[in-house]
Amino acid sequence: MSEAAIGVRLGGEGVIPVPEPSRASTRPDNAVDENRLEDLIVEAQTTLPFELPGLANRCAAALGLGAVLIYLVDLQQQLLIPLDEAGEPLPVDRSLAGWAYRTVTPRVTEAGDDMVLWMPLVDGAERLGVLAVRTPSLDGVRMRRSRMLAFLFAMLITSKRAYSDWLAARARTTTMRLPTEMLRAFLPSHTIGSSRCVSTAVLEPAYDIAGDAFDHSVVKDVLHTMILDSMGHDLTAGLTTSVAMAAARNARRHGGDLADVVGSVDEALAQWLPDHFCTGVLCRLDAVSGVLRWVNCGHPPPLLIRAERVLGGVLDSPPQPPLGLAGELVPAARHVHETTLEPGDCVLLYTDGVVEARDADGAEFGLDRFTDFIIRSSAAGQRPAEVLRLLIHAILDYQRNRLRDDATILLFEWRPQCW
């Protein structure tokens, strides 16, 4: 069901926006066979990942919908790849399917006598891809059922991709190096969040990273974030970063505070990889009060963006040694810094490969260009995950897709419910 194959006719702006479905009760002629639907949901628990396209179509039929196709975004968020191996990928930046993915809003197009609804696949705050739903007509009932189907299959994909090499392979467009394979096994979802805060990250080159990594986690009302840059670009660099991430998670899961987490990373690297270290920034945001605590270990300082401008120096701090340096260089206790955010504030963490990317003439991408891109994209109404997707592609284009160093960006935003 590629866009070319369904004979799409477009509206004046190239797409027909879809309003929010009404909460009207289901009409008798649209009744659902609940027994059949229950059987399919039970079947979903043991369905293998490569069987998901068939299951999706059976669920759609039980809901009175037409044929459906599942598309997953690739690692670099450039293509939407169909789970049906006979299908063709769609570009994220030049397709209606991509429009639904980028904006996280449904879009509908005409396809002969039918309509095709492009429904974003989202699990929590993480964008996974899109679901294409063919339907003879579109009303509030069919809209709600399509949305329910998208929610169901987003959860199924998330649960099954944790153990499915097939799903992982479908999201790749080239061969991945061993150090990258090892490190990516440790990375969390690109985007996490709640009603009070959201954290999103990108990392390039997608198939050839070695020492960069990010981590974020929500523990009750506390958001933990971390960005790391390990010495070197080989398997040992990836191992250093992986040990650092495991140590940080181990300390967090035992209830340690920020100083405990940093100390655990220092100790783990000094014990298991005594000749290797990494720079990093670790943050802890209380999503209720807005209190931000952070530790900077030899890394570029975080940036605070407030009211569409960078507040220079607010999150600067006296230099501390990188993580894992043994001996007298490492203090008995790292110094933890603290400030209070205002509603809507964004904090930006990045590795030096971001600002040091160079064009053909040797000019650096630079910090000003980097922050200006973030501010302009956010002001234009782009969601944080889409801002970073566009930014990392801009950096790749700037350096002609040949980064001299890994480039990692993590952005988190505090948006309390009362704001």
N, C-alpha and C positions, 0 to 999 in steps of 0.2 A: 504494500500500500504506500509506495513512494508518492511524493507530491506530484511528480510528472505523470504517474500512472493513473491517478484518480481524476485527472482532468479538472483541476481546481479553478474556480472562477472567483476573483477577488473583489472585495469592496473598494471604496474610494481610496482608502489608506492601505490597501493590500491585505487587509484582514478584517474580519467581523468580530468585534469584542463580544464577550459573553457576559451577560449580567449575572449577578448572584441569583441562584435558584430560589424560588419561593418555597415557603414551608407548607404549601397546600397539601391536603391529604391525597393519598394515592387513589386514582379512579379505579373502578372495578375492572375496566378493560385493560388496565395496566398491572393487574394483580401478579404477584410473584409466586412461583412455586417454592414455598419455603422449605419443604422437604428436600427438593432437589438442591436448593442452595445450601442447606445444611450439609448434605452429602459432599458437595464440592469443597466446602470449607474444611471438613474433616479430611478429605482427600489431599488438600493443600499441605497438611502437616508432613506427609511422606512423599510428596511430589518432588522428583529430582529437578535440579535447576534447568536442565535442557528441556524439561517437559512443561515449563511455565507458559510458553506461548499457547499450547493446546489447552491447558487449564484456564487461561485467561479467556479464550474463546467460549469455552463451556460455561464459565461464570457469566459472561456477557449475554449468552443466549438465555440463561435462566433469568436474567434481569430484563429481558425484552429488548436487548441491544443487538447490533449487528457485529460484524467481524472487528477484532481489535489486533493491534500490533504494539509490542513493547519495545521501546528504544532506550538504551542506556548511554550516558555520556562517556566519552573516552577519557583517559587520564589527563590529557591536556585541555579538556573541555572545548575541543574544536569540532568534534563530530558526534552525532547521535547515531549509535550503532544498533541495528535491530537484533533482537534475540533470535529471530528467525534467520538462520544462516543463509537463506536464499535471498534475503532482502538487501537493499543498498543503503549505505549510511547517508545521513542528511547533515548539511553544515549547520553548526550552531548559529553562525552569524548571518546566514543568507537563506533561511527557511522559516516557514510559519511554525514548524515544530520547534525550531530554535527560539523563535519569539516566545512561545509558551514556556520554554525552559529558562530563558534569560529573565523574563519578568515574573515567573511563577504565577501566571494567570492563564486560564484556559482561552483558547481561540477556536473559532469554527470556520470551516470553509465548505463551499458547495462542491459536490462531486456527482455530477449527473443528476439523477433523481434523489440521491441521498445527501447526507451531510457528514462531514468528518470533524469530530471534536478532538482537538489536541489538548490533552489534559496533563499538566505537570505531575511528575512522579516525585514526591517529596516525603522523606521520612524525618519527622521532627523539623530541624532547620536545614537538613542536608538535601541538596538537589541531586536526584539520581538520573533523571531522564524525562521522557514523556510517554504517555499512552495515547495512541491513535484509536479513536472509537468511531466506527461507522454506524449511522443511525438514519432511518428514513425521515425522521423529523426530530425537532429538539424542543422540548418543553421543560418545565421545572422538574417533573418527575424523572425524565431521562437524564437531565443534568445532574440531579442528586445521585442517581444510580451510577453514572459515569465517575463522579467524584468518589463515591464509596469504593468503586472498583479500583481506582487509582490509589487510594489510601491502602486498600488491602494488598495490592501487589507491590507497593513500595515497602511495606513491612515484610512481605515474603522475600523480596529480593535482598533486603538488608539482613534478614536472619539466615538466608541460605548462602550468601556470598562469603560468609565467614569461613565456610569449609569447602567452597566450590572453586576449583582451579578453572573450570569451564567459564564461569561468570567472570573471573579475573582476566582470563585470556580474551574474552569478547570485548573488554574495555581497553585492550592494547592494540596499537597500530604498528609496533615494531618490537624488536627483541630487547629485553631488559638485561642489563649487566648484573652479575652476581652481587656486588656490594649494594646495588640499588634494591635488588630483590630482598636482601636481608633487612635493610633499613625500612623499606616500605611495609614489611610485616609488622613493624612496631608503630607505624603512624596511625593516628585515630582518623575519624571522619573529618573531611575538610571543614565542615561547619557544624557547630553545636550551639545550643542556646535554650533560653526559656523566655517567659514573658518579660523578664527584667534585664536580660543581657544576651548578647550573641557574640560568638567568636568564630572567625573564619580565617583560613590560611591557604596559601598556595606555595608550591615548591617546584622549581625547575633547575636543570633539565629533568624531565619526567622519567627518563629511562637510563640516566647516567649519573645520578647523584651519588655522593659517597659520604660526606661529612655533615651536611646540613640536616636539620630535623625540626619539627614543631610538635607540641603536645598541648592539649587543652582538655579540661574535665570539669564537670559540675558536681560538687558535693553539697547537697542540700541547697543553701542559698549562697554558696561560695564558688566563684569561677577561678580555676587554676589555669594559668597559661605559661608556656615555656617555649623559648626558641634557642637552638644550639647550633654552633659552628665548630666542627672538630678539625684539628690539625691534620692536613694531608687530604688526599683524594683517592685512597685505595681501600681495600677491604678492612684494614686496621682502623681507618678513620670511621668507617661505618660501624665497626664493632665498638669503638670508643663512644660514639653517639648512642648506640643501642644500650650499652651498659649504663650510661648516664640517664637515659629515659627510664630504664627498668628500676634504677635506684630511686629516682624521684617518685615514681608511682608506688613503689614499695613503702616509702616513708609516708606518702599521702594516705595510703590505705590503712596504715597503722595509726592514723590520727595525728601525725606530726604537723607542726606549724611550718611556716616558710623557712625559718632558720634550720629546722630539723631536716627539711627536704634538701636544702643546699648542702648541709653537712653530710647527709647520706650520699649525695653524688660525689662530693670530695673524697670521702672515705672509700667508696666503691672503686673509683678510678685509681686512687693511690694504691689500693690493694691488688687489683686485678690487671691494671694496665699502667704500671708506674711510670712509664716513659711517654705517656700520651695524655693530652689534655684537650679541653674544648672551652671556648668562650660561650657565654649564654646570659639570658635575662629570664628570671623566674618571677611571676607576678601572682598575687592573690587579691581578688576583688570581692568584697562583701557586697552582694547584689541588692541588699536591703538598704544599707547605710551609704553605699558609694565609697567606702574607705578602700583605698588601693595601697597595697604594700608590695614592694619589689626589691629584688637584689640583682645588681649588675656585676657580672663576673668577667671583666675584660672585654665587654661587647659594646657595639654602638648603642648609645642611650635610647630608651624609648621616646617616642614623640607623642605629645598630647595635642589633639585637634579639638578645638572648641569654637562653636559658632563660625564655622567655615574658615578658620585660620589656625596656624600652628603656633602654640604658645612656646616659644623658644626657651629652652633651659629648665623648664618646670620639672622634668623628670631626669635631669642630669644628676649625677652623684659622684663623689670622689672615687677614683679608680680602685678596683679590687682585683686580685689575681684571677686568672682563668680557673675553671673547675678542674680539679684533679692534680694540681701542682702540690707535690709533697714538701714537707720540711717547713722551714721558717717563713716561706713566702705566704703560706696560707694562715690566716688568723685563726685563733681559737674559736671565734664565732664571727660569722659574716655580719656585716652591718645591714640591717633591714631598714629601708626608707619607707615613708608613709605620707600620703596626701589624701584629700577627699575630692572625688570627682563631682561634677555637676551633671544633672540629667542631660543626656544627649552627647556627652563627651565620648570621644574615641581615642583609644591608645593603640599606637602602631609600633610593632616590633619588626625588625628586619635584619638580614645579614648583609655584610659589606658587598657581596656579589650583586646586590640590587643597584646601589648607587655607583658602583665602579664599572658597570657595563659600558662599553665604548663603541662608538660608531666607526665608520670606515676611516674617518679623519683622526681618530684617537680621542675624541671629546667624550667625557664621561656623561652618563645619564644624569647623575648628580642628585643631591638631596632636594634641591628646590623643584626640579622637574618632577621628582618622585612625589613629594607632598602636594604639589599643585594638581597633579593628576587625581590623587585621592579626593581632594577637596572639590574639584570641579565635577567629578563623576558623582560624588555623594550629593552635591547641590542639585544635580540634574535628576535626582530621584532614584538613582541606581541603588539596589540592595547591596549590603557589604560584600557578599560573595561574588556578585557580578562586578563590583568595583575592582576587586582583586583579580578576577579572571581577565578583565580588560587590561589591567595594569601589567600583569605578567606577560601578556601577549605583546603589549607595547614595548616592554623591555626586550623581549626576544626579537621583535622586528628591528629595534634600535641596533642590536648587535648581530643582525642578519642570522638569527637562530643559532648562533655559536657563542654561548656564554663562556667567558674565561673562568668563571667561578660559579658555584651553586648560588642560586638566588631564592631566598625564602622570605615570605612576608606573612605576618599574623596581625590581624586587626580585631580588636574587641570593643564593643560599644555598651555603655550603661544606659539603659532606658527603663527606669522604674515605672511601675504601672500608674503611679500617681502623677506622672509627668504629662 
